């Protein structure tokens, strides 16, 4: 009986993981869309952008069950990044540049 319960529990956990993966992928897409909107709002020339990275933070956000996200925009014309930290609802919490990269209207440092 215990072995059967263990298998059933494992199956439920696997199903929950499979079902959660598309939802998390959709959230990452929403965050990526927000990051691109901020890039446009800042008037950044897209030819400067080498790559955009977006990831869910490992700390789980400010409360259990919530996520926060980080984004880094790597430029081809400077050493450093434009960094953003976003809430689980895609609100931009902080934005700054690192290294020798500069974006008008954005402060340096973190």
Buried (B, 14 or more C-beta within 10 A) or exposed (E): EEEEEEEEEEEEEEEEEEEEEEEEEEBBEBBBEBBBEBBEEBEBEEEBBEEBEBEBEEEEBEEEEEBBBBBBBBBEEBEBBBBBBBBBEBEBEEBBBBEEBEBEEBEEEE
